[in-house]
Amino acid sequence: MSETPLRRFPLHPAHPERICWGCHRYCPADAMRCGNGSERTQHPAEVLGDDWMDFGLDAQRADAAPPATEPAA
């Protein structure tokens, strides 16, 4: 069994509606091979908008204070 290396997940694809984003295969929307249901999985940019990286656990809070630094001695 050969393992296919994972590709980078595109942050802003040109035409996300053409691809199913449900697994690592990135199948065309009209020819899904994984059986991931009858509908394709949408890219996060389609669901949350172009600033989708600002949401979630890894997002940086705008109101968060910068880390405290020690004064130079």
GITA-V165384 format. One record per residue. N is the residue number from 1. PHI is phi in radians with two decimals (none if undefined). OMEGA is omega in degrees with one decimal (* if undefined). Layout:
n=(N:N)
phi=(PHI:PHI)
omega=(OMEGA:OMEGA)
This chain:
n=(1:2:3:4:5:6:7:8:9:10:11:12:13:14:15:16:17:18:19:20:21:22:23:24:25:26:27:28:29:30:31:32:33:34:35:36:37:38:39:40:41:42:43:44:45:46:47:48:49:50:51:52:53:54:55:56:57:58:59:60:61:62:63:64:65:66:67:68:69:70:71:72:73)
phi=(none:-1.63:-1.69:-1.52:-1.13:-1.27:-1.58:-1.14:-1.44:-1.20:-1.37:-2.40:-1.19:-1.17:-2.33:-1.16:-1.25:-1.53:-2.21:-1.57:-1.78:-1.32:-2.57:-1.34:-1.43:0.86:-1.22:-1.06:-1.07:-1.71:-2.57:-1.33:-1.71:-1.49:1.23:-1.40:1.85:-1.62:-1.95:-1.35:-1.48:-1.36:-1.26:-0.96:-1.16:-1.29:-1.54:-1.83:1.73:-1.15:-1.68:-1.11:-1.27:-1.44:-1.82:1.80:-1.24:-1.55:-1.23:-1.54:-1.40:-1.22:-1.61:-1.30:-1.32:-1.16:-1.10:-1.22:-2.00:-1.35:-1.17:-1.20:-1.62)
omega=(179.3:-179.6:176.5:178.6:-179.9:177.5:175.5:178.1:-178.4:-178.3:-178.7:-179.9:-177.7:-178.6:-176.1:-178.0:-178.4:-172.3:170.6:-175.7:-173.1:180.0:-176.6:-176.6:-178.9:-177.4:170.7:-174.8:-178.8:-180.0:-177.9:-178.2:-171.5:-176.9:-176.7:-178.8:-178.3:178.9:176.2:175.7:-177.2:174.0:179.1:178.7:178.0:-176.3:-172.4:-177.8:-175.8:178.7:-175.1:178.8:179.0:-179.9:172.0:-174.1:-177.2:-176.9:176.9:178.3:-179.7:-177.7:-179.7:179.0:176.9:-178.7:-179.4:178.7:178.0:175.5:179.5:-178.2:*)
